[in-house]
């Protein structure tokens, strides 16, 4: 039985050819098919990080085939493939390769613990060898476009013109929109705020090779690396302890919110946005606890800017990745 994860009004118009939606994260890859009946045949696997540097692209090609089979859609009927992926990107002859810190072990070297030495992972070129129409964007941009179209970054169906999406998950990513224009940059990497330095703390190595950037300090995999010696095996264990009254765990989370809150303030001060929506697994599962703390870090800092910017939870919730890939091709 195939899954239908999207509400009917997110189906493609009647008669539209089906599209494949691919969401690449540092932890998992998800693929589903969307047609006039909705989304079907969702398949999910851990992100390929072993073997040759085309392993991820080959995984996606295989998973698109599996998703088509589960949805009862011929592979040849797929009109477009939308790929929403963690970055950064490197362009090789105009085609996207991934230099993602949580996928490519060649960025930070063996100390990061990834089972490969890839400087980049092939992506767009192998996909274009199989599919006629492929669009690859940073997952922050995909989520931003989805939130502006269907989620919390719109008012009464009208997309906001100055806004951002931020994910707090395995990594830290953002999508940015100013004056109605989605920002992409020379290689499609605009918005990599997770690699900003906002602290003098230098006890954490990011997969990009930086020591002490936002992602190295607060990302989901960073929490596990930094605090396992304190008895918190992962982000979930840290929050469970805090909820149970563990003051040390609560203090650690306050420090994480200070780092993330400073990053959010930097975005507001730099871009003058009116609203930021927040998603990602770490944030979403603990949003009631985290949102007021993040707001408290930002509140009162340069009020002419911050008083007129809202921090809100993503309107699309845990499905923002699926919607992000759909927004690229719908």
HELIX and SHEET records of a PDB file:
HELIX    1   1 UNK A    8  UNK A   10  5                                   3    
HELIX    2   2 UNK A   55  UNK A   71  1                                  17    
HELIX    3   3 UNK A   75  UNK A   77  5                                   3    
HELIX    4   4 UNK A  110  UNK A  112  5                                   3    
HELIX    5   5 UNK A  124  UNK A  128  1                                   5    
HELIX    6   6 UNK A  139  UNK A  150  1                                  12    
HELIX    7   7 UNK A  193  UNK A  195  5                                   3    
HELIX    8   8 UNK A  214  UNK A  218  1                                   5    
HELIX    9   9 UNK A  220  UNK A  227  1                                   8    
HELIX   10  10 UNK A  228  UNK A  230  5                                   3    
HELIX   11  11 UNK A  235  UNK A  243  1                                   9    
HELIX   12  12 UNK A  247  UNK A  271  1                                  25    
HELIX   13  13 UNK A  281  UNK A  285  1                                   5    
HELIX   14  14 UNK A  287  UNK A  298  1                                  12    
HELIX   15  15 UNK A  303  UNK A  306  1                                   4    
HELIX   16  16 UNK A  317  UNK A  319  5                                   3    
HELIX   17  17 UNK A  320  UNK A  327  1                                   8    
SHEET    1   A 5 UNK A  38  UNK A  46  0                                        
SHEET    2   A 5 UNK A  28  UNK A  35 -1                                        
SHEET    3   A 5 UNK A  19  UNK A  24 -1                                        
SHEET    4   A 5 UNK A  80  UNK A  85  1                                        
SHEET    5   A 5 UNK A 134  UNK A 138  1                                        
SHEET    1   B 3 UNK A  89  UNK A  92  0                                        
SHEET    2   B 3 UNK A  95  UNK A  98 -1                                        
SHEET    3   B 3 UNK A 121  UNK A 122 -1                                        
SHEET    1   C 2 UNK A 154  UNK A 155  0                                        
SHEET    2   C 2 UNK A 158  UNK A 159 -1                                        
SHEET    1   D 5 UNK A 181  UNK A 182  0                                        
SHEET    2   D 5 UNK A 172  UNK A 178 -1                                        
SHEET    3   D 5 UNK A 163  UNK A 168 -1                                        
SHEET    4   D 5 UNK A 275  UNK A 279  1                                        
SHEET    5   D 5 UNK A 310  UNK A 313  1                                        
END                                                                             
